[in-house]
Amino acid sequence: MARAKLDRIDRRILSDLQSNGRMTNVELAERAGISAPPCLRRVRALERAGIIKGYHA
């Protein structure tokens, strides 16, 4: 599998989700510096790419 290209925002989203996987999309978007709809699209794309494999407490 080719290595995924992650930009600064994707890396921020991943970092924030690693810290708190139960963070809301709105909160995650604010922390990443983008609005909620593109944040959700990015999270879903990361899930489809297998970069986000699940959420655990």
C-alpha positions in Angstrom: 0.0 0.0 0.0 1.3 3.4 -0.9 2.2 5.8 1.9 -0.7 8.2 2.5 0.0 11.9 2.0 -1.1 13.8 5.1 -1.1 17.5 5.3 -0.9 19.7 8.4 -4.6 19.6 9.0 -4.9 15.8 8.7 -2.0 15.4 11.1 -3.7 17.8 13.6 -6.9 15.9 13.3 -5.2 12.6 14.0 -3.2 14.1 16.9 -6.4 15.5 18.5 -8.3 12.3 18.0 -5.5 10.3 19.6 -5.7 12.6 22.6 -9.5 12.4 22.8 -11.3 10.0 20.4 -14.7 11.2 21.8 -14.2 14.8 20.7 -17.1 16.2 18.7 -16.6 17.1 15.1 -17.3 20.7 15.8 -14.6 20.7 18.6 -12.2 18.9 16.3 -12.8 21.4 13.5 -12.2 24.3 15.8 -8.9 22.8 17.0 -7.8 22.1 13.4 -8.7 25.6 12.2 -11.4 24.5 9.7 -15.2 24.4 9.6 -17.1 21.3 10.6 -18.2 20.0 7.2 -14.7 19.7 5.7 -13.4 18.3 9.0 -16.0 15.5 8.8 -15.1 14.8 5.2 -11.4 14.6 6.2 -12.1 12.2 9.1 -14.2 10.0 6.8 -11.5 10.0 4.2 -8.9 9.0 6.8 -11.3 6.1 7.9 -11.7 4.9 4.3 -7.9 5.0 3.8 -7.5 2.8 6.9 -5.5 5.5 8.7 -8.2 5.7 11.3 -9.2 2.1 12.2 -11.4 2.7 15.1 -12.2 4.6 18.3 -11.4 3.3 21.7 -11.9 4.7 25.2 
